[in-house]
Amino acid sequence: MKQSPVIFSLFANSCIANKIHQALGYELGNLSIHQFPDEEILVRIDSDVKEREIIFVASIDRPNAKLFSLIAAAETVKALGAKNIKLIAPYLPYMRQDKSFHSGEGITSTYFAKLISGYFDELITIDPHLHRWKSLNDIYTISTKVLHATDPIAQWIKQNVVNPLIIGPDMESEQWVSEIAKNINASFFILEKTRKEDRDVEISFPSMELYQHHTPVLVDDIISTAVTMIQTVKHLKSLNMKSPLCIGVHAIFAGNAYDDLINAGTEKIITCNTIFHHSNKIDISELIISTLLN
Ligand code: R5P
């Protein structure tokens, strides 16, 4: 009889791994990462992985701290005889450095892709930041599958917001925003953003007089420093619009970003559970489960 895949959860993704286990009956594997006093690590697998298909569920936000553990875990299951390893990375990092913005800069998205392609056989992820790279296949040499959180986000808005006006803070967000707006028959705006520095962005606004009675819903893929959303929220307030809701697919929230965004006058911050955070209200596990079934 064919044995089921073994699914391992790394870096606090046990909620998604458990849901896959419950829906598909895949065995939940036992993996531990021990950190020595000098911060080197040891990976230990206490499950039978020999000739089995392996699935890692690992959100790779704050990637530099996690990368070696991920690689060491992949090497360990391979050394124990695993047949192949699928990486489910609900958040895939390093996608924004997709060109050399200033002379001398490396294009880290390609280096990261090369590294991951060397250790895994397949990659499944949710809404990676595809901008100048049109497809993950431009940089990844393994089989890749991109899933979109647009449907679950649209459903959440439909069930929780009266009269929404969907707003995308920059050109890149159009791919999500237009789809969500179409899905729930709402109006939408795409703004223009110029980023001068990591924490300095300028956002230009069209007139919104006709939408004073709508609830602005900002939608973006990543909330990192939150300055993109903060500038947008402040501008909406200066136009006397209602307090906006902010929805992000990936809840990075660098430093005090979450509090800063709330303090800027945001009504509520909602995120998908691609990165574990208390703002996670939109579950994307079903997207992954349906893909694994096909
Ligand atoms: C970049 O174009 C992305 O789509 C996001 O707008 C960006 O990563 C948000 O970053 P931050 O929260 O630091 O403004």
Residues whose N, C-alpha, C, O or C-beta is under 5 A from the ligand:
A	BS01	R5P	E172 D198 D220 D221 I222 I223 S224 T225 A226 V227 T228
